[in-house]
Structures are given as structure tokens and as C-alpha cells.
Amino acid sequence: MGGFSIWHILIFAILVLLLFGGSRFSTMMGDVAKGLKSFKQGMADEDEEKRRDYDRDRQRQLPRNDSHPAEPIDVTPRAPEAAPPRAAEPVAPPPPRDDEPRS
């Protein structure tokens, strides 16, 4: 037992049509359809706005390469330059041996 059969649903639909009338019922269904269409359009507009914001942010993050060098870059291989001489580092005195007195 339980559940509705096709006959129950048909009888219920006929009762609804008799109570509300054909034109009133179709008007209600038209309003429901308009509401669904408006909802879908609103969702599509929101997705479009998010996509535009994403594209705008992406364009801001990309580096611009508008500047062109005035002269070409020289890529000729050269011998490495010698490192400049370093100043002599102070050398710490060696630790005292075991047989020497400590100061």
C-alpha cells in the first residue's frame, strides 16, 4: 500500500483543472515558467560577470613588454674576468700547546 498510481495522479489533475479553470491554471504555469527563465538569466549574468572580472584581473597580472631596447644586446662569449684580489684576513694565533703555560 502507499504510493500514488497513475489513476490517482490523473484524478488529482482533473480536480485541479476544475477548481482553478483552464485559463487560470495556464496563467499560473506561465508565471512559473517566467520565473524559471528569469532565474536562469540571472545565473548566466552572474557567471558572465565573474568571467569578466577574472579576465580583467588576469590582464593586470601579466607583465607588459611594450619597451623595446634601443640597441641590440651583445651576446658574444667572453673570457671570465678575474676576481679582484681580496685583502688578507687576520690569522688567529694557534692555540697554546699542552706543555706551555697559559696566560
C-alpha positions as CSV (number, residue, x, y, z in Angstrom):
1,M,0.0,0.0,0.0
2,G,1.1,3.6,-0.1
3,G,2.3,5.4,-3.2
4,F,0.2,7.1,-5.9
5,S,-0.8,5.2,-9.1
6,I,-1.3,6.9,-12.4
7,W,-5.0,6.9,-11.8
8,H,-4.6,8.9,-8.5
9,I,-2.5,11.5,-10.3
10,L,-5.0,11.8,-13.2
11,I,-7.9,12.3,-10.8
12,F,-6.0,14.9,-8.9
13,A,-5.1,16.8,-12.1
14,I,-8.7,16.8,-13.2
15,L,-9.8,18.2,-9.8
16,V,-7.2,21.0,-10.0
17,L,-8.4,21.9,-13.5
18,L,-12.0,22.0,-12.4
19,L,-11.2,24.2,-9.3
20,F,-8.9,26.7,-10.9
21,G,-10.1,26.6,-14.5
22,G,-8.0,26.1,-17.6
23,S,-7.1,29.8,-18.2
24,R,-6.2,30.4,-14.6
25,F,-4.1,27.3,-14.4
26,S,-2.2,28.1,-17.6
27,T,-1.6,31.6,-16.3
28,M,0.0,30.2,-13.2
29,M,2.2,27.9,-15.2
30,G,3.2,30.8,-17.4
31,D,4.2,32.8,-14.4
32,V,6.2,29.8,-13.1
33,A,8.0,29.5,-16.5
34,K,8.8,33.2,-16.5
35,G,10.3,32.9,-13.0
36,L,12.5,30.0,-14.1
37,K,13.6,31.9,-17.2
38,S,14.4,34.9,-15.1
39,F,16.4,32.8,-12.6
40,K,18.4,31.1,-15.4
41,Q,19.2,34.5,-17.0
42,G,20.3,35.9,-13.6
43,M,22.6,32.9,-13.1
44,A,24.1,33.4,-16.6
45,D,24.6,37.1,-16.0
46,E,26.4,36.3,-12.7
47,D,28.7,33.8,-14.5
48,E,29.4,36.3,-17.2
49,E,30.3,39.0,-14.6
50,K,32.7,36.6,-12.8
51,R,34.4,35.7,-16.1
52,R,34.9,39.4,-17.0
53,D,36.4,40.0,-13.5
54,Y,38.7,37.0,-13.9
55,D,39.9,38.2,-17.3
56,R,40.4,41.8,-16.0
57,D,42.5,40.5,-13.1
58,R,44.5,38.2,-15.4
59,Q,45.3,41.1,-17.7
60,R,46.6,43.2,-14.7
61,Q,48.9,40.4,-13.6
62,L,50.5,39.8,-17.0
63,P,53.7,41.7,-17.4
64,R,53.8,44.3,-20.2
65,N,56.6,44.0,-22.7
66,D,56.0,47.3,-24.6
67,S,59.6,48.6,-24.2
68,H,62.0,47.7,-27.0
69,P,65.7,48.1,-26.3
70,A,67.4,51.0,-28.1
71,E,70.4,48.9,-29.1
72,P,70.8,45.2,-29.5
73,I,72.0,43.0,-26.7
74,D,75.6,41.8,-27.1
75,V,75.7,38.1,-26.6
76,T,79.3,37.5,-27.7
77,P,81.1,35.0,-25.4
78,R,84.0,36.4,-23.5
79,A,86.6,35.1,-21.1
80,P,85.5,35.4,-17.5
81,E,87.0,38.4,-15.7
82,A,89.5,37.7,-12.9
83,A,88.1,38.3,-9.4
84,P,89.6,41.3,-7.6
85,P,92.3,40.4,-5.1
86,R,91.0,40.0,-1.6
87,A,92.5,41.7,1.4
88,A,94.5,39.4,3.7
89,E,92.3,38.2,6.5
90,P,93.8,38.4,10.0
91,V,95.1,35.0,11.1
92,A,94.3,33.9,14.7
93,P,97.2,32.7,16.7
94,P,97.5,29.0,17.1
95,P,96.2,27.6,20.5
96,P,98.8,27.0,23.1
97,R,100.4,23.6,23.4
98,D,99.8,21.5,26.5
99,D,103.4,22.0,27.8
100,E,103.2,25.8,27.5
101,P,101.8,27.9,30.3
102,R,98.5,29.7,29.6
103,S,98.2,33.3,30.1
